[in-house]
Amino acid sequence: MSENTVTAALRRMGYTKEQMTAHGFRTSASSLLNESGKWNPDAIERALAHMVSGEIRRIYNQSAYWAERVAMAQWWSDYLDELREGGNR
């Protein structure tokens, strides 16, 4: 999903650019995943699709940290579910 799609959805929901941006979700995820201490920082960067150095490495290393990224995505999903249900992990 593009950043513009997420931004448009936020604006339709009534959030101003001062309240929330699409990139703000990535910032929050990066901060909380890193602060949890559960995940390799490189796996977090790959999950957020941040670029790795070296064009050849980037092209051929699409599955770097795959198992950890899958576990991290499940943890993140569970974390968001807990927040929605009123938890404060």
N, C-alpha and C positions, 0 to 999 in steps of 0.2 A: 504494500500500500504506500502510495507516495506521501511525502510530507504535506503537499498541497491538499490532498484528500482529507487527511487528519485535521489539518488547520481549518478547512471548510466545515467539517463536522463540528469542531469545537465552537466555531463562530455561530453556527446554526443552533447550538445548544445554549448560546448566550454568553460564552466566555469571551472576554476581551483579550487582546494580545498582551496586556499587562498581567492578566490572571493566569493564562496557560498558553503554551505553544506546543506544537508537535514535538519539537526537539526537547521540550521539558520532560516528556515521558522517558526519553533516552537518558537524560541527565539523572532523573530519579532512579531509574533502574540501575544505572552504573553505580551510583552512590550506594544504594541499598545492597546490591549484590557484593560490592567490594567490602562494605562495612560488616556484612554477615561473617566474613572470614571463612566461608565454606568453599569458595571457588578460586581457581587459578585466575589471576588477573588477565592472562593472555586469553583464556577461554571466554571471559567476560567481554573482552574487546572483540573477539571473533563473533560472539553472539550478537553484539551490537553492530556488526558489519563494518567495524572500523578497519581501515586499510592496513595491511601489513607491508613492510618494506620489501622491495624486490618484485618486479613485474612477473618474472617466471615463477617465483615462489607463490605469489598470489594466484596465478592461473592454475597451478597444479595442486595446491594445497587447500582445496575447497572443504575438506572434511576434518580439518584440524580441530582437535578437542571435541569431536562429535559426541561421544558418550557422555562427557561431562556437560556439554551444552544441552543435551536432552534432559539430563537430571536437573540441571539448573532451570530449565524452562518449566519443569514440573514443580520444582520448589517455588518458583516465582508465581505460578498459577495458584498453588496452595496458599501462598502468602497473601495474594490479592483476595482470594476467597475469604480468608480469615478476616482481613480488614473490612470487607463488605459486610460480614456477619457481626461486626462490632468489636472484633479483637484488636489488640494493640501490640502484637508480638514484639 
